[in-house]
Amino acid sequence: MPPICSHTNNFYSRLVAHFYDPIMRGVENSFLETKRRQLLQHAHGRILEVGAGTGVNFHLYASQAQVLAVEPSGAMLKYARRRLAQGEAHAHIELLEAGIEDSRVKTAIPESGFDCIVCTLVLCTLPGLEDAIQLFRQWLKPGGQLLVIEHIRDTRQPQRWLQRAITPVWKHLAEGCHLDRPTDELLKAAGFRVVKEAYFHRWVPFYWGIFE
Ligand SMILES: C[S@@+](CC[C@H](N)C(=O)[O-])C[C@H]1O[C@@H](n2cnc3c(N)ncnc32)[C@H](O)[C@@H]1O
């Protein structure tokens, strides 16, 4: 898998991390927080959260959950740590400053695998998404679930054309985020079985899915 960007602690990354929650607040309030809540009520047992960012999901895990939250950006983690210090989480949450390609993540996988892997707004950013999806399959225990919320490629025109045109610039501004990934299709093509799914939002297409 290609290495993650090494700029995760530079000035720009700190700026992005600082403004991430305020920028997202409108979207969170209008629909995203509800979708997160609906998704994470299915999270149980030993959980890997990939790219936990500022820790926006932490308060949504049940108290019995044991979460390993991996996040390569020290700048994002600063805010995630703050949430934990403020007692926002009910679950046991361990933070690891690492991307999924880091060998420390592999070492931390429970012998029988994770019960759940949570990816919210991170599959748009992971380099080598198809390889990452294969890793998730290996890291889940049999019957384990992958829980996903993601913005995805628009199938309508001219939106699809626009997404493709903007992405080369956007991915630099938004630290690797691709607007035009067919993430739902890639997950299904990789052999994951859909347990439940939903497509939502009129302007930017979003995908919500539970896979086994
Ligand atoms: C758009 S943010 C989403 C944060 C959070 N998951 C949410 O739902 O708001 C994408 C996150 O993915 C992280 N990320 C980027 N490359 C990664 C990698 N290789 N492994 C794990 N996380 C990664 C970024 O540092 C960033 O915090």
The ligand as a MOL file (V3000), in Angstrom:
LIG
                    3D

  0  0  0     0  0            999 V3000
M  V30 BEGIN CTAB
M  V30 COUNTS 27 29 0 0 0
M  V30 BEGIN ATOM
M  V30 1 C -12.2780 13.5270 6.6160 0
M  V30 2 S -11.4120 12.9430 8.0000 0 CHG=1
M  V30 3 C -12.6920 11.9700 8.7980 0
M  V30 4 C -12.5400 11.9220 10.3020 0
M  V30 5 C -13.6110 11.1200 11.0310 0
M  V30 6 N -13.5190 9.7060 10.6960 0
M  V30 7 C -15.0130 11.6230 10.7710 0
M  V30 8 O -15.9160 10.7950 10.6100 0
M  V30 9 O -15.2310 12.8430 10.7900 0 CHG=-1
M  V30 10 C -10.3610 11.6850 7.2900 0
M  V30 11 C -9.3690 11.1480 8.2970 0
M  V30 12 O -8.6640 10.0380 7.7350 0
M  V30 13 C -7.3600 10.0740 8.2420 0
M  V30 14 N -6.4470 9.2480 7.4380 0
M  V30 15 C -5.7600 9.6180 6.3260 0
M  V30 16 N -4.9790 8.6010 5.9140 0
M  V30 17 C -5.1860 7.5710 6.7730 0
M  V30 18 C -4.6350 6.2470 6.8850 0
M  V30 19 N -3.7500 5.7970 6.0180 0
M  V30 20 N -5.0690 5.4640 7.9040 0
M  V30 21 C -5.9790 5.9140 8.7790 0
M  V30 22 N -6.5170 7.1580 8.7270 0
M  V30 23 C -6.1290 7.9700 7.7350 0
M  V30 24 C -7.0260 11.5560 8.1950 0
M  V30 25 O -5.8970 11.8840 8.9820 0
M  V30 26 C -8.3230 12.1810 8.6890 0
M  V30 27 O -8.3450 12.3710 10.0680 0
M  V30 END ATOM
M  V30 BEGIN BOND
M  V30 1 1 1 2
M  V30 2 1 2 3
M  V30 3 1 2 10
M  V30 4 1 3 4
M  V30 5 1 4 5
M  V30 6 1 5 6
M  V30 7 1 5 7
M  V30 8 2 7 8
M  V30 9 1 7 9
M  V30 10 1 10 11
M  V30 11 1 11 12
M  V30 12 1 11 26
M  V30 13 1 12 13
M  V30 14 1 13 14
M  V30 15 1 13 24
M  V30 16 1 14 15
M  V30 17 1 14 23
M  V30 18 2 15 16
M  V30 19 1 16 17
M  V30 20 1 17 18
M  V30 21 2 17 23
M  V30 22 1 18 19
M  V30 23 2 18 20
M  V30 24 1 20 21
M  V30 25 2 21 22
M  V30 26 1 22 23
M  V30 27 1 24 25
M  V30 28 1 24 26
M  V30 29 1 26 27
M  V30 END BOND
M  V30 END CTAB
M  END
